[in-house]
Amino acid sequence: MVADVEKGKTVPAGGDLAAKINHLKKEKNAIILAHYYQVPEIQDIADFVGDSLQLSQKAAETGAGVIVFAGVHFMAETAKILSPDKKVLLPDLEAGCSLADSCPPVDFKRFIDAHPGYRVVSYINCSAAVKTLSDVICTSSNAKTIVESFPRDEKLIFAPDKNLGSYINGQTGRNMVLWDGSCHVHNQLSDERVIQLKAENPDAKLIAHPECRGPVLALADFIGSTAALLEYTKKDTHQRYIVATEGGIVHQMQKASPGKEFIVVPSDETCSCNDCPFMKMNTLEKLYLCLKNETPEILLDRDVIERARLPIVRMLEISKAANLIR
């Protein structure tokens, strides 16, 4: 056994850990949902790996009594909102999100009040409290569809990601008012470094997440959500890719296309990676203890759940109508 000093508990060593997790999962009628940015060993043990839209769907559909959400706090909150009668667990309660944190609910309410007559489209990467202030939620997969579901003359606020909002403005010809928030993982990627990588790898395609800054997106051969980037590399005939998003997705890319090469745009000059520190807070050991002890649990007030659920359900309805989900 390996000691978990912080929690004063122990976890099985080596390969026993995965076996114990699988046993507990069956015993407790639990499902493990993991985001593409999780560490490889969590992705490999999860029942389902996906991006935020796919995980939202699975959270709503699952018949399991316990949802272990290997992701960050706002994702687990979303699962609880969609499945209020289920127990939702997060391996590390401190696994937050820089983008969600960039939009404090009190400040956002003040921002909305300063724009009377505007409807609010909020990216799913926000807190439950911000979702209660929103008319509809979107993800990077369906943001364009969600925005275009409004009449062209509708006044819109887009929050919290200014980069995604700016990209969607360009895609739709809208002039949404943007909240000044960003994901530090994507926002820190420099166009200078991307240009250097493209020069060093002229045979590689640049694929980028729309949370990246405009100059990076302008250089990209393909722009899409995490799931879209993965799908693109599966179907495209190129053999080498420069990947401008969180490095966790490369695990799935390599599994799906073992003969291809993926070069992650690094966050700085000291490494060849671009990891979200919050996503990487979840470990296999924490997942085991979380499932064993059924804690930390995500708890939300019923009123918050009911008000936050409405814009999420609206997103799912629009996406289904547009054949983005089945």
C-alpha positions in Angstrom: 0.0 0.0 0.0 1.1 3.6 -0.7 0.4 6.2 2.0 -1.7 9.3 1.1 -0.2 11.6 3.7 -2.5 14.5 3.0 -5.7 12.5 3.6 -4.2 10.2 6.2 -5.4 7.2 4.1 -3.8 4.6 1.9 -4.2 3.5 -1.6 -3.2 0.2 -3.3 0.1 0.2 -5.1 0.7 -0.3 -8.8 -1.7 -2.3 -11.0 -3.9 -3.1 -8.0 -5.2 0.4 -8.1 -7.0 0.1 -11.4 -8.4 -3.2 -10.4 -9.7 -1.7 -7.1 -11.3 1.2 -8.9 -13.1 -1.1 -11.3 -14.3 -3.2 -8.4 -15.6 -0.2 -6.5 -17.2 1.2 -9.6 -19.3 -2.0 -10.0 -20.0 -2.2 -6.3 -21.3 1.4 -6.1 -23.1 1.5 -9.5 -20.7 4.3 -10.5 -19.6 5.8 -13.8 -16.3 7.6 -14.4 -16.4 10.5 -16.8 -13.1 12.0 -17.9 -12.1 15.0 -19.9 -9.6 14.8 -22.7 -7.2 16.9 -20.6 -6.9 14.4 -17.7 -3.7 12.4 -17.2 -3.5 9.3 -19.5 -4.1 6.7 -16.7 -7.4 8.3 -15.8 -8.5 8.5 -19.4 -7.7 4.8 -19.8 -9.8 3.8 -16.8 -12.8 6.0 -17.5 -16.1 4.7 -18.9 -16.3 7.7 -21.2 -13.7 10.3 -22.3 -14.9 13.4 -24.1 -15.1 17.2 -24.3 -17.4 19.4 -22.3 -20.5 18.9 -24.6 -20.1 15.1 -24.8 -19.6 14.9 -21.0 -22.7 17.0 -20.4 -24.7 14.6 -22.5 -23.3 11.6 -20.7 -24.0 13.2 -17.3 -27.6 13.7 -18.3 -28.0 10.2 -19.8 -26.3 7.9 -17.3 -28.3 5.5 -15.3 -25.5 5.2 -12.7 -26.2 6.3 -9.2 -22.8 7.8 -8.7 -20.9 10.0 -11.2 -17.2 10.4 -10.7 -16.2 13.4 -12.7 -12.5 13.4 -13.6 -12.3 17.0 -14.7 -12.6 20.4 -13.1 -15.1 21.9 -10.7 -17.5 23.6 -13.2 -17.8 20.3 -15.1 -18.8 18.4 -12.0 -21.2 21.2 -11.2 -22.8 20.8 -14.6 -23.2 17.1 -14.0 -24.9 17.8 -10.7 -27.2 20.3 -12.4 -28.2 17.8 -15.0 -28.5 14.9 -12.6 -29.5 16.5 -9.3 -30.6 13.2 -7.7 -27.3 11.5 -8.3 -24.2 11.7 -6.2 -21.5 13.6 -8.1 -17.9 13.3 -7.0 -14.8 15.2 -8.0 -11.4 13.6 -7.1 -9.9 16.9 -6.0 -12.2 19.7 -4.9 -9.5 22.2 -5.6 -9.4 21.4 -9.3 -10.8 24.7 -10.5 -10.6 26.6 -13.8 -8.8 29.9 -14.6 -11.5 30.8 -17.1 -14.4 30.2 -14.8 -12.5 32.1 -12.0 -12.1 35.1 -14.4 -15.9 35.7 -14.2 -17.0 36.3 -10.6 -20.8 36.1 -10.5 -21.2 39.4 -8.6 -19.1 41.3 -11.2 -20.9 39.5 -14.1 -24.3 40.5 -12.7 -23.1 44.1 -12.6 -21.9 43.8 -16.2 -25.3 42.4 -17.4 -27.1 45.2 -15.6 -25.0 47.7 -17.5 -26.3 46.3 -20.7 -30.1 46.3 -20.5 -31.9 44.5 -23.2 -29.0 42.1 -24.0 -29.4 38.3 -23.9 -26.6 36.3 -22.3 -24.7 33.4 -24.0 -22.3 31.8 -21.5 -19.6 29.3 -22.4 -20.0 26.2 -20.3 -16.6 26.9 -18.7 -18.3 29.0 -15.9 -19.6 28.5 -12.5 -23.1 27.4 -11.6 -23.8 30.9 -10.3 -22.9 32.4 -13.7 -25.1 29.8 -15.5 -28.1 31.1 -13.4 -27.5 34.5 -15.0 -27.5 33.2 -18.5 -30.1 32.7 -21.2 -28.3 29.8 -22.9 -25.0 27.9 -22.4 -22.7 26.9 -25.2 -19.5 24.9 -25.7 -16.7 25.3 -28.2 -18.4 22.5 -30.2 -21.7 24.3 -30.6 -21.0 28.0 -29.9 -21.6 29.1 -33.5 -24.9 27.2 -33.7 -26.1 28.6 -30.4 -25.3 32.2 -31.3 -26.9 31.8 -34.7 -30.1 30.5 -33.1 -30.7 34.1 -32.0 -32.2 36.7 -34.5 -29.4 38.7 -36.2 -30.5 41.9 -34.6 -30.5 40.4 -31.1 -28.2 42.1 -28.7 -25.9 39.5 -27.1 -23.4 39.3 -24.3 -20.8 36.5 -24.6 -19.0 35.3 -21.5 -16.5 34.4 -20.1 -14.0 33.7 -22.9 -13.1 36.7 -24.9 -11.1 34.7 -27.4 -13.8 32.2 -28.2 -16.3 35.1 -28.3 -14.2 37.0 -30.7 -13.8 34.0 -32.9 -17.5 33.4 -33.0 -18.1 37.1 -33.8 -15.9 36.6 -36.8 -17.6 33.4 -37.8 -21.1 34.8 -37.5 -20.7 38.4 -38.4 -22.1 39.4 -35.0 -20.9 42.1 -32.7 -21.5 40.4 -29.3 -20.3 42.3 -26.2 -17.5 40.2 -24.7 -16.7 39.6 -21.1 -12.9 40.0 -20.6 -12.0 36.5 -19.5 -9.7 33.8 -20.8 -8.2 30.4 -20.2 -4.6 30.8 -19.2 -3.6 27.5 -20.8 -4.7 28.7 -24.2 -4.2 32.5 -23.8 -0.5 32.1 -23.0 0.3 30.4 -26.3 2.4 32.9 -28.3 2.1 33.4 -32.1 5.8 33.9 -32.2 6.3 30.3 -30.9 3.7 29.0 -33.3 5.4 30.7 -36.2 8.8 29.2 -35.1 7.3 25.7 -34.9 5.7 26.1 -38.3 9.0 27.2 -39.8 10.8 24.2 -38.1 8.0 21.8 -39.3 6.8 22.9 -42.7 5.1 19.6 -43.3 3.0 19.8 -40.2 -0.5 21.2 -40.0 -1.4 23.6 -37.2 -4.6 22.7 -35.4 -5.9 25.0 -32.7 -8.7 25.4 -30.1 -10.8 28.6 -30.4 -9.8 29.6 -26.8 -6.5 30.6 -28.3 -5.8 34.2 -29.1 -6.7 35.6 -32.5 -3.2 35.7 -34.0 -2.7 32.0 -33.2 -6.0 31.1 -34.8 -5.1 33.1 -37.9 -2.2 30.8 -38.5 -4.2 27.6 -38.0 -5.1 25.1 -40.7 -8.0 23.8 -38.6 -9.8 25.3 -35.6 -12.2 23.3 -33.5 -13.2 22.0 -30.1 -11.1 19.4 -28.4 -13.3 16.6 -29.8 -13.2 18.2 -33.3 -9.4 18.4 -33.2 -9.2 14.7 -32.3 -11.7 13.8 -35.1 -9.8 15.9 -37.6 -6.5 14.1 -36.9 -8.3 10.8 -37.4 -9.7 11.6 -40.8 -7.0 13.9 -42.2 -4.3 12.4 -44.4 -1.4 14.4 -43.0 1.1 12.7 -40.7 2.3 15.5 -38.5 0.4 18.1 -36.5 1.3 21.1 -34.3 -1.3 21.1 -31.6 -2.4 24.4 -30.0 -4.4 23.3 -27.0 -3.9 21.5 -23.7 -1.5 18.6 -24.1 -3.8 15.9 -22.6 -5.6 15.4 -25.9 -2.4 14.0 -27.5 -3.0 10.8 -25.6 -6.2 10.1 -27.5 -4.7 11.4 -30.7 -1.8 8.9 -30.5 -4.1 6.0 -29.6 -6.3 6.8 -32.6 -3.5 7.5 -35.0 -0.3 5.7 -33.7 1.6 6.4 -36.9 1.2 10.1 -36.8 3.3 12.7 -34.9 1.8 15.4 -32.6 3.8 18.4 -31.5 2.3 20.4 -28.6 2.8 24.1 -28.7 4.7 24.7 -25.4 3.5 27.1 -22.7 7.0 28.4 -22.2 10.6 27.8 -23.1 11.3 25.3 -20.3 9.2 22.4 -21.5 7.6 20.9 -24.5 4.2 20.7 -22.9 1.1 22.8 -22.2 -0.7 21.4 -19.2 -3.6 22.8 -17.2 -2.5 22.5 -13.6 -6.1 22.2 -12.4 -6.8 19.3 -14.8 -3.7 17.5 -13.6 -4.6 17.8 -10.0 -6.7 14.7 -10.4 -4.7 11.5 -10.0 -5.5 7.8 -10.1 -4.9 7.7 -6.3 -7.3 10.6 -5.7 -9.9 9.0 -7.9 -9.7 5.7 -6.0 -10.1 7.5 -2.6 -12.9 9.6 -4.0 -14.8 6.5 -5.1 -14.0 4.5 -2.0 -15.1 7.3 0.5 -17.7 8.9 -1.8 -16.2 12.3 -1.2 -15.5 15.1 -2.1 -19.1 15.5 -3.3 -20.5 18.3 -5.3 -23.4 19.9 -3.5 -25.6 22.7 -4.9 -28.7 24.5 -3.6 -31.9 23.3 -5.3 -32.7 26.8 -6.5 -29.3 27.1 -8.1 -29.7 23.8 -9.8 -33.1 24.7 -11.2 -32.1 28.1 -12.5 -28.7 26.8 -13.9 -30.4 23.9 -15.6 -32.6 25.9 -17.9 -29.9 27.5 -20.1 -28.1 24.1 -20.2 -31.2 22.3 -21.4 -31.8 25.0 -23.9 -28.3 24.4 -25.3 -28.9 20.7 -25.6 -32.3 21.3 -27.3 -30.7 23.7 -29.9 -27.8 21.3 -30.5 -30.2 18.4 -31.0 -32.3 20.4 -33.4 -29.2 21.2 -35.4 -28.2 17.5 -35.4 -25.1 18.2 -33.3 -26.2 15.6 -30.8 -28.3 12.5 -31.0 
